[in-house]
Amino acid sequence: MIQSLRSEASSSEDMFVQLQEIQESVRLAFLNCLLDFAGHLEHIGGGLSQNRSSRESAHFQDGYSNELPEKLSDPLPGSVTDPHQQLLLVLSNIGYCKDELSLELYNKYKHTWLQSRGKDEEDSDMQDLVMSFAGLEEKVLAQYTFAKTNLIRTAAVNYLLDAGIQWGGAPAVKGVRDAAVELLHTLVAVHAEVFAYCKPLLDKTLGILVEGLIDTFLSLFHENKTKDLRSLDANGFCQLMLELEYFETILNPYFTPDASESLKSLQGVLLEKATECVTETIETPSHQRRPTRGSDDVLMDDRQQGMTVSPDDLIALAQQYSSELLQAELERTRINTACFMESIPVPESAKAAYASFRGSMDSPSRNFRGSQPAVSGSPGFSRQRRR
């Protein structure tokens, strides 16, 4: 029919103009229909985030909750009711529209209406559609990762501050603590959730959250360096270094360059604090009780033999514990973290694992306090209707 109209329009200028207007109207209607759909998905995602925030804040300090009114009807059997999982379903639909549906519909529309349009115009239309859905995808993903980051921060506080260990008088290192495994369980739950509802974004989502976890460690250290973390002895330093390497090994597939830089910064501030505290302890031993023999006693023996405590001494101790314990701890907890990788790679030697870190110690201009990545908002989505 369209081909017949074009043939007729070739002999009449008025008919040709009218046909062009019809084609442009159809084009705008088609594109705006998809953009309207994207807008509805954005509205759904925003509503889910708002409802989740309202539920989480509807509690009194005495433990009694101010429950929100229940829905008038019960959900259908098999329905997804968790707001985080619903957000992932919205994300999955956005990704399907971006990668498959919009292209399929556009090709059908193009086959009927666009034989006479230039390829550049066609590419521009398709690019605008993809960019609109991509921007929306980033926005909804940011809503999901923000909610999960709050949960991960709570788990990090429990791991670092509320696990019953005094970092200035830590016991001898015997392995990875249960608190470290419990922290990983938070990410295991996220992995299972994203794998089930929005698998294409699994790597990206966990990359964001792992980076956020390391930044949270840095933030907690700076927030508590005059309180719970005002002192860090050699045992505490070696314990944290072992567990950080444990985290890095297991979560390696999701470590971004920024996460790696943040980890180096964290290792640096821990080393700086431990060097300062251990030196003070050795110089004034009566101020520090050591109920168990561990790294502090080794350093004390060295001091009595006329040796000084340096950052390299602490790194060597941490390297020794890593060499002795890391592989066994990875094997012991393999079932807890199996979702992250099929086989957990273990460094051939602890020396290799610490090579890059030791290199930074050899530099006279080393900077222990690396800058944290700036937090920037995800690109917002706004519908641009065609005129």
C-alpha positions as CSV (number, residue, x, y, z in Angstrom):
1,M,0.0,0.0,0.0
2,I,2.8,2.4,0.9
3,Q,4.6,1.6,-2.3
4,S,1.4,2.3,-4.3
5,L,0.9,5.7,-2.5
6,R,4.5,6.6,-3.4
7,S,3.9,5.8,-7.0
8,E,0.8,8.0,-7.0
9,A,2.5,10.8,-5.1
10,S,5.2,11.0,-7.7
11,S,2.8,12.7,-10.1
12,S,1.3,15.1,-7.5
13,E,3.3,17.5,-5.3
14,D,0.4,18.0,-2.9
15,M,0.0,14.2,-2.4
16,F,3.7,13.8,-2.0
17,V,3.7,16.4,0.8
18,Q,0.8,14.8,2.5
19,L,2.5,11.4,2.3
20,Q,5.6,12.8,3.9
21,E,3.5,14.3,6.7
22,I,1.8,11.0,7.3
23,Q,5.2,9.2,7.5
24,E,6.6,11.8,9.9
25,S,3.5,11.5,12.1
26,V,3.8,7.7,12.2
27,R,7.5,8.0,13.0
28,L,6.9,10.4,15.9
29,A,4.0,8.3,17.2
30,F,6.2,5.1,17.1
31,L,9.2,6.7,18.8
32,N,7.2,8.5,21.5
33,C,5.3,5.2,22.2
34,L,8.6,3.6,23.1
35,L,9.7,6.6,25.1
36,D,6.4,6.7,27.0
37,F,6.9,3.0,27.9
38,A,10.4,3.9,29.2
39,G,8.8,6.7,31.2
40,H,6.3,4.2,32.8
41,L,9.2,1.9,33.7
42,E,11.0,4.8,35.3
43,H,7.9,5.6,37.3
44,I,7.5,2.0,38.5
45,G,11.2,1.9,39.6
46,G,10.9,5.2,41.4
47,G,7.8,4.0,43.2
48,L,9.4,0.8,44.3
49,S,12.4,2.7,45.8
50,Q,10.2,5.2,47.6
51,N,8.0,2.4,49.1
52,R,11.1,0.5,50.2
53,S,12.5,3.7,51.9
54,S,9.2,4.3,53.6
55,R,9.1,0.8,55.0
56,E,12.6,0.9,56.3
57,S,12.0,4.2,58.0
58,A,8.7,3.2,59.6
59,H,10.1,2.1,62.9
60,F,10.3,3.7,66.4
61,Q,13.5,3.7,68.4
62,D,11.9,1.5,71.1
63,G,11.6,-1.3,68.5
64,Y,7.9,-0.9,67.7
65,S,7.1,-0.4,64.1
66,N,4.7,1.9,62.4
67,E,3.5,-0.5,59.8
68,L,2.3,0.9,56.5
69,P,-1.3,-0.2,55.4
70,E,-1.3,-3.5,53.7
71,K,-2.6,-3.8,50.2
72,L,-6.2,-4.6,49.8
73,S,-5.6,-7.8,47.9
74,D,-3.1,-10.6,48.5
75,P,-0.5,-11.1,45.8
76,L,-1.1,-13.9,43.3
77,P,0.8,-17.2,44.0
78,G,4.3,-16.9,42.6
79,S,4.3,-13.1,42.5
80,V,7.5,-11.3,43.3
81,T,6.8,-9.1,46.4
82,D,10.2,-8.0,47.6
83,P,10.9,-4.4,46.4
84,H,14.6,-5.2,45.6
85,Q,13.6,-8.1,43.4
86,Q,10.9,-6.1,41.8
87,L,13.5,-3.4,41.0
88,L,15.6,-6.1,39.3
89,L,12.6,-7.2,37.2
90,V,12.2,-3.6,36.1
91,L,15.9,-3.5,35.2
92,S,15.5,-6.8,33.3
93,N,12.6,-5.3,31.3
94,I,14.6,-2.1,30.6
95,G,17.5,-4.2,29.3
96,Y,15.3,-6.3,27.1
97,C,13.8,-3.1,25.6
98,K,17.3,-1.6,25.1
99,D,19.0,-4.6,23.6
100,E,16.2,-6.5,21.7
101,L,12.6,-5.2,21.7
102,S,13.3,-1.7,20.4
103,L,15.5,-3.0,17.6
104,E,13.0,-5.6,16.6
105,L,10.1,-3.2,16.5
106,Y,12.2,-0.5,14.8
107,N,13.1,-2.9,12.0
108,K,9.5,-3.8,11.4
109,Y,8.5,-0.1,11.4
110,K,11.4,0.6,9.0
111,H,10.5,-2.2,6.7
112,T,7.0,-0.6,6.2
113,W,7.6,3.1,6.4
114,L,11.3,4.1,5.8
115,Q,12.4,2.9,2.5
116,S,12.9,6.4,1.3
117,R,14.7,7.8,4.4
118,G,18.5,8.0,4.7
119,K,20.5,5.6,6.7
120,D,22.0,8.4,8.9
121,E,18.4,9.4,10.0
122,E,17.6,5.8,10.8
123,D,20.8,5.3,12.8
124,S,20.0,8.5,14.7
125,D,16.5,7.4,15.7
126,M,17.8,4.0,16.9
127,Q,20.7,5.6,18.8
128,D,18.3,7.9,20.6
129,L,16.1,5.0,21.7
130,V,19.1,3.0,23.0
131,M,20.5,6.0,24.9
132,S,17.1,6.6,26.5
133,F,16.8,3.1,27.7
134,A,20.5,3.0,28.7
135,G,20.1,6.2,30.8
136,L,17.0,4.7,32.5
137,E,18.9,1.5,33.2
138,E,21.7,3.4,34.9
139,K,19.2,5.3,37.1
140,V,17.2,2.2,38.2
141,L,20.5,0.3,38.8
142,A,21.7,3.1,41.0
143,Q,18.5,2.8,43.1
144,Y,19.1,-0.9,43.6
145,T,22.8,-0.6,44.4
146,F,22.1,2.3,46.8
147,A,19.7,0.1,48.8
148,K,22.2,-2.8,48.9
149,T,25.1,-0.5,49.8
150,N,23.2,0.5,53.0
151,L,22.9,-3.2,53.9
152,I,26.6,-3.8,53.1
153,R,27.6,-0.9,55.3
154,T,25.7,-2.4,58.2
155,A,27.5,-5.7,57.6
156,A,30.9,-3.9,57.4
157,V,30.3,-2.1,60.7
158,N,29.5,-5.5,62.3
159,Y,32.7,-7.0,60.8
160,L,35.0,-4.2,61.7
161,L,33.6,-2.7,64.9
162,D,31.1,-5.0,66.5
163,A,32.7,-8.5,66.2
164,G,34.1,-8.4,69.8
165,I,37.8,-7.8,68.9
166,Q,40.0,-5.1,70.3
167,W,42.3,-4.1,67.5
168,G,44.8,-2.6,69.8
169,G,45.1,-5.9,71.8
170,A,44.1,-8.5,69.2
171,P,44.7,-12.3,69.8
172,A,47.1,-14.2,67.7
173,V,46.0,-14.8,64.1
174,K,44.6,-18.2,63.6
175,G,42.6,-17.8,60.4
176,V,39.7,-15.9,58.8
177,R,37.2,-14.9,61.4
178,D,33.5,-15.9,61.2
179,A,32.7,-12.2,61.0
180,A,34.5,-12.0,57.6
181,V,32.5,-15.0,56.2
182,E,29.3,-13.4,57.5
183,L,30.2,-10.2,55.6
184,L,30.6,-12.1,52.4
185,H,27.2,-13.7,52.9
186,T,25.7,-10.3,52.3
187,L,27.3,-10.3,48.8
188,V,26.4,-13.9,48.3
189,A,22.7,-13.0,48.8
190,V,23.0,-10.1,46.3
191,H,24.7,-12.5,43.8
192,A,21.8,-15.0,44.1
193,E,19.2,-12.2,43.7
194,V,20.7,-10.6,40.7
195,F,21.5,-14.0,39.1
196,A,17.9,-15.0,39.4
197,Y,16.2,-11.7,38.2
198,C,18.7,-9.7,36.1
199,K,21.7,-11.9,35.2
200,P,23.0,-9.7,32.4
201,L,23.8,-7.0,35.0
202,L,25.4,-9.4,37.5
203,D,29.0,-8.4,36.9
204,K,28.3,-4.7,36.8
205,T,26.2,-4.8,39.9
206,L,28.7,-6.7,42.0
207,G,31.5,-4.5,40.7
208,I,29.7,-1.4,42.0
209,L,29.0,-3.1,45.4
210,V,32.5,-4.5,45.9
211,E,33.9,-1.0,45.1
212,G,31.5,0.4,47.7
213,L,32.5,-2.2,50.3
214,I,36.2,-1.2,50.1
215,D,35.3,2.5,50.2
216,T,33.1,1.7,53.2
217,F,36.1,0.2,55.0
218,L,38.1,3.3,54.3
219,S,35.3,5.5,55.5
220,L,34.8,3.5,58.7
221,F,38.5,3.6,59.5
222,H,38.7,7.4,59.1
223,E,35.5,7.8,61.1
224,N,36.7,5.7,64.0
225,K,40.5,6.3,64.0
226,T,40.2,8.2,67.3
227,K,37.7,5.8,68.8
228,D,37.4,2.0,68.2
229,L,40.3,2.0,65.7
230,R,42.6,4.4,67.6
231,S,45.0,1.6,68.2
232,L,46.1,-1.3,65.9
233,D,48.7,-3.8,67.1
234,A,50.6,-6.2,64.9
235,N,48.2,-9.0,65.5
236,G,45.3,-6.8,64.5
237,F,47.1,-5.6,61.4
238,C,48.0,-9.1,60.3
239,Q,44.4,-10.3,60.9
240,L,43.0,-7.5,58.8
241,M,45.6,-7.9,56.0
242,L,44.8,-11.6,55.9
243,E,41.1,-11.0,55.6
244,L,41.5,-8.2,53.0
245,E,43.5,-10.6,50.9
246,Y,40.8,-13.2,51.4
247,F,38.2,-10.8,50.2
248,E,40.3,-9.7,47.3
249,T,40.9,-13.3,46.2
250,I,37.3,-14.4,46.3
251,L,35.8,-11.2,44.9
252,N,38.6,-10.8,42.3
253,P,36.2,-11.2,39.3
254,Y,34.3,-8.1,40.4
255,F,37.3,-5.9,41.4
256,T,37.2,-2.7,39.4
257,P,40.4,-0.5,38.9
258,D,38.9,1.9,41.4
259,A,38.3,-0.8,43.9
260,S,41.9,-2.0,43.6
261,E,43.1,1.6,44.2
262,S,40.9,1.9,47.2
263,L,42.2,-1.4,48.6
264,K,45.8,-0.2,48.3
265,S,44.8,3.0,50.1
266,L,43.2,1.0,52.9
267,Q,46.2,-1.2,53.2
268,G,48.4,1.9,53.4
269,V,46.4,3.5,56.2
270,L,46.3,0.3,58.2
271,L,50.1,-0.1,57.8
272,E,50.7,3.5,58.9
273,K,48.5,3.1,61.9
274,A,50.0,-0.3,62.9
275,T,53.6,1.0,62.5
276,E,52.8,3.9,64.7
277,C,51.0,1.9,67.4
278,V,53.5,-1.0,67.5
279,T,56.4,1.4,67.8
280,E,54.7,3.2,70.7
281,T,54.0,-0.2,72.4
282,I,57.6,-1.4,72.2
283,E,58.9,1.9,73.5
284,T,56.4,1.8,76.5
285,P,55.6,-1.9,77.0
286,S,53.9,-1.3,80.4
287,H,51.1,0.5,78.6
288,Q,50.0,-2.5,76.6
289,R,48.8,-5.9,77.9
290,R,49.4,-9.0,75.7
291,P,47.4,-12.0,77.0
292,T,48.5,-14.2,74.1
293,R,51.8,-14.6,72.4
294,G,51.6,-13.4,68.8
295,S,53.0,-10.9,66.4
296,D,53.6,-8.3,69.1
297,D,55.9,-10.6,71.0
298,V,57.9,-11.4,67.8
299,L,58.4,-7.7,67.3
300,M,59.3,-7.3,70.9
301,D,62.0,-10.0,70.7
302,D,63.4,-8.2,67.6
303,R,63.4,-4.9,69.5
304,Q,65.3,-6.4,72.5
305,Q,67.9,-7.7,70.0
306,G,68.5,-4.2,68.8
307,M,66.3,-4.2,65.7
308,T,63.8,-1.5,64.8
309,V,60.2,-2.0,63.7
310,S,59.6,-0.8,60.2
311,P,56.7,-1.1,57.8
312,D,58.5,-3.9,56.0
313,D,58.7,-5.9,59.3
314,L,54.9,-5.7,59.6
315,I,54.4,-6.6,55.9
316,A,56.7,-9.6,56.3
317,L,54.6,-10.8,59.3
318,A,51.4,-10.4,57.3
319,Q,53.0,-12.2,54.4
320,Q,54.0,-15.1,56.6
321,Y,50.4,-15.5,58.0
322,S,49.0,-15.3,54.4
323,S,51.4,-18.0,53.2
324,E,50.5,-20.3,56.1
325,L,46.8,-19.7,56.4
326,L,45.2,-18.2,53.2
327,Q,45.0,-21.4,51.1
328,A,43.5,-23.4,53.9
329,E,40.9,-20.7,54.7
330,L,39.9,-20.5,51.1
331,E,39.4,-24.3,51.1
332,R,37.6,-24.3,54.4
333,T,35.0,-21.7,53.4
334,R,34.8,-22.7,49.7
335,I,31.1,-23.7,50.1
336,N,30.2,-20.3,51.5
337,T,31.6,-18.4,48.5
338,A,31.2,-21.0,45.7
339,C,28.8,-18.7,43.8
340,F,31.6,-16.2,43.0
341,M,33.8,-18.5,41.0
342,E,34.0,-22.1,40.0
343,S,37.5,-22.5,41.4
344,I,39.2,-20.2,43.8
345,P,42.6,-19.2,42.5
346,V,45.3,-19.1,45.2
347,P,48.5,-17.1,44.7
348,E,51.5,-19.3,44.1
349,S,53.2,-17.5,47.0
350,A,52.4,-14.9,49.4
351,K,55.3,-12.9,48.2
352,A,53.7,-12.5,44.8
353,A,50.4,-11.4,46.5
354,Y,52.3,-8.6,48.3
355,A,54.7,-7.7,45.5
356,S,52.8,-4.6,44.3
357,F,52.1,-3.5,47.9
358,R,55.7,-3.9,49.0
359,G,56.8,-1.9,46.0
360,S,54.9,1.1,47.3
361,M,56.8,0.8,50.6
362,D,60.1,1.1,48.8
363,S,59.2,4.5,47.4
364,P,60.3,7.5,49.6
365,S,57.4,9.5,48.4
366,R,54.8,6.8,49.2
367,N,51.3,8.1,49.9
368,F,49.4,6.0,52.5
369,R,46.2,8.0,52.3
370,G,45.1,7.5,48.7
371,S,42.2,9.6,47.6
372,Q,38.8,7.9,47.5
373,P,36.9,7.9,44.2
374,A,34.5,10.7,43.9
375,V,30.8,9.6,44.2
376,S,28.9,10.8,41.2
377,G,25.2,10.4,40.4
378,S,24.2,8.1,37.7
379,P,23.0,9.7,34.5
380,G,19.4,10.7,34.8
381,F,16.7,9.8,32.3
382,S,14.6,12.4,30.7
383,R,12.3,11.8,27.8
384,Q,13.0,13.9,24.8
385,R,10.0,14.0,22.6
386,R,10.6,14.7,18.9
387,R,9.3,17.8,17.4
